[in-house]
Structure formats: structure tokens, C-alpha cells
Amino acid sequence: MISKTLEISSLDALPQAAAQVRAALAGHSIVCFEGEMGAGKTTFIKALCQALGVADEVSSPTFSLVNEYRDAHDQPIYHFDFYRLDSAAEAEGIGAPEYFDSGYLCLIEWPSRVEALLPSDRLIITLNVTGPSSRELIISN
């Protein structure tokens, strides 16, 4: 397992951290975001999407389960939030495995709720709260 830790001192440091995570995406289409409620998973995904050239509004797909954005190369990026799911079968019902197998970038919040559906080859981003506006970000695979 390869692991890298980034310290994010404030919201102003998000673009730099997002650029480092963007570089770590090479060869990964599944990116799982772990962290407690309020750790900043969606906020970080917004910064990452901006680094990838997404011009659309990036928001949490808490109720829709999946949002689709387009990157600077007009390739789809799928953003999932599985917090409200009661079972992996619900994710199967929206076709999550097909998204995961598409080869396009899938950014997944609350991946533990669909663990059985996820491919083993994935990047894991863990966000830990270290202060009111600071976070520790751990990249692992």
C-alpha cells in the first residue's frame, strides 16, 4: 500500500492539495472519499473538479445519488454520495456497477455503503479534521 499525507491548513490551501491529488489519479478511475460527516469530502471534491477543469456547479448528490460533470477534455466525471443508502442493492438499482466499470472517473462519498460493488483497484482519500478549517488528507491505494 502506497500512502501520502497532505496537510491542508485552510480553505485557501485546497487548490494546491487538489492539484496533488489530481496528479495521484493517474491510472485510477475509482476514487473513494472517507471521513466523518463534516470532514469536507464534498468541499474537497469541488476543489478537485475545479483542478480537472469542470466548469459546472459541483454539489453533493445526497438525494440524487449521482451527479455527472464534464472535465476540461469533455470526459464525464461521476460524483456519488451513498450516505442515504440502506444497502448496496440500492446502488445496483441505479446502475452503479456500470458507472464503476465505465473507465471514467468516479468520485465516491461514503464508499463503505457499497463496498461489495467496488473494484479492488481504487484510490482512497481520507480526510481527517485537525482544526476548525484544517484537515489532514491521506492518499492511499
N, C-alpha and C positions, 0 to 999 in steps of 0.2 A: 504494500500500500504506500503510495506517494502522498505526502501531506505538506501543505504550505499554509502558514498563518499570516494574515494581514491584520494590522491594527487600523481601525477606522476611527479617527479621533472626533469627527463631527460630520454633519451632512455635507460640508464643503469638501470632504475627502472622498466622497462617494465616486465621483468621476474617475479618479486615479485608481481606486480599488476595482471599479468596473472594468477599466482597461486591462488590469492584470488578470481578472477572471476571463475576460474575452480571449486573452492570449492562451489561457489554460483550456479553452473549449476545443482546441484542435483535436479532431478525431472523436469527439463526443457529441452525440445528438441528444442524449438524455441527461438533464441536469436536475438533481433533486435538492431542494432547499429545506433544510432542517432548522428548527429554532422554536423557542416558545412563542406563544401569542404575544404580539407586540415587539418582537425582536427586530423587525424591519425587513422581512422577507420580500414583501411586495415593494417596499421602497427601494430595496437593492435591485430587484428585477426591473424597475423603472429605469434606474441608472444604467443597468446592463443593456437594456433595449436601446437606450439612447446611444450608448457606445457602439451598438451594432447598426445604427443608422435608422432606427424605427422613428418615423415621423408621426405616427398615430398616437393618440392618447392611450397610455398604458394604465390599466386599472385592474383591481383584483377581480377575478372571475368567480367570486364566492358563490353566487347564485346561479350563474350560467355554467359553471364548472370549467369551461374552456373559452379563452379569447384567442383570436388569431390576429397577428400583426405581420407586417412585411418589413424585412430588413433593407439595407441600402442596395442590395442586389435583387430586390423584389422576391426574395425567398420567404416562405412562410415561417413564422415562429409561433409555436403553440404554447400558451400560458395556462396552466391548470391550477386550480385550488380545490383540493379534495377534503377540506376541513369538514364540510357538512355531510359527507358520505357516511352511511351506516355500514356499507360493505363494498368489497371490490367488485361485486356483481353490478352495482350501480354504475361504476366506471366502465365496465364491459358494455353496459347498455347504451352508452354514448359513443362507443367505438374507440375507447382509449387505446386498446392494443394496436389498432390500425394506425393511430397517430404515432405511437411509440415505434412502430416498425417502418414508418414513412421515410426515415433518414433525415427528416427536418428537425430543427432544434425544438425540443420540448422542455419547457421550464416548469417544474412541478413543485408546488407548495403542498405540504402535508403528505409526502410520498408514502409514509408508513401505512396509510389507509388503503393503499393499493399495491402494497409490497409484492403480492403474489403475481401481479401483472407486469411488473417492471423487469426489463432485461438486466442481466448481471453487469453488463458493461455500462457504467454510468459514472458521472461526476457528482460528487456530493459537496454541497456548500452548506456549512453550518455557521449560523450566526448566533453569537452569544452576547448578551447585554453586559457591558462593562461599566456603564455610567449612563447618565440621563440622555446623552446624544452620542455616546461612543459604543463601538461594537468590536468584537473580535470575530474575524471571518476565517474559517478554516476550509481550505480546498483539499479534498481527498478523492481517491477513486478506489 
